[in-house]
């Protein structure tokens, strides 16, 4: 009997090699595992990630001396960040452009004017579609620091994403500029080509929505998905349109055919995002609120350790309820990005609002 735990330990540590690569374990436990993966990095100088082809462009300093670190993105044009064959995984994305200010300002807003889209394995419709800043966890078009496990915005201007993105046949990532000209878009897409991806790996999805304003007594819809997969994250931002506390709405998950009542119903908005008794600005690995100023708020919650799994369909909503002298129904400007993995095909996304319909609203201060 005393030998049995030792046998278990040896089996765990020396298990047979996997036939397929797999999504990266964010805990870091995979870092010691040696594989046959071939690393790539897609940049302005090496857009295909070809071996031995990085840094070849010339500058005023001569050949190979930082000749094309960025690409221009004129108004109305689309920059292609990735167009590669599989199988493989995208492991990290870094992007920066001249950022907007933290404070609200009328007119163009880089985080909302740029739209990021991703397509896996020849999908005809995007698997990811969101304003650039909102995809990286920044609501209300504000440039603020965000430090978390899955997305990080370094100093409010360096956009980083660590969601694992498997693809078997192809991966395409593009950014469309629906605002003014951008002289320099810097980017790097890091990943690896593998012999085959995990047979159970779902495809990464992200979808942005907005209701400005929400409808009284009607829950705001964050996601309606069909297929098999797991929900892994929420970014929610809002502009309160009346005074008093806005965060009493419960988060709801309707799983696999739930009717009037969901399987999961939370206890309040700030509770779902990991805080309590109101909300201030904070960042943690899996939940936080990088923006909470009078008149604007933005929050994130990553279900990395507690994904919401579904076999047929999933609907995610949140109530818009406040508290003054008791609970009351609210109507606010509410935006969200949902993150999930699923089998294909995915349900068609709602039409993305035009650029004017995405730009941040002036805060209401009462």
Buried (B, 14 or more C-beta within 10 A) or exposed (E): EEEEEEEEEEEEEEEEEEEEBBBBEBEEEEEEEEEEBEEBBBBBBBBEBEEEEBBEBEEEEEEEEEBBBBBEBEEEEBBEBBBBEBBBBBBBBBBBBEBBEBEBEEEBBBBBBBBBBBBBBEBEEBBBBBBBBBBBBBBBBBBBBBBBBBBBBEEBBBBBBBBBBBBBEBBBBBBBBBBEEBEEBBBBBBBBBBEEBBEEBBBBBBBBBBBBBBEEEEBBBBBBBBBBBBBBBBBBBBBBBEEEBBBBBBBBBBBEEBEEEBBEEBEBBBBBBBBEEEBEBBBBEBBBBBBBBEBBBBBBBBBBEEBBBBEEBBBBBBBBBBBEEEEBBBBBBBBBBBBBBBEBEBBEBEEBBEBEEBBBBEBBEE
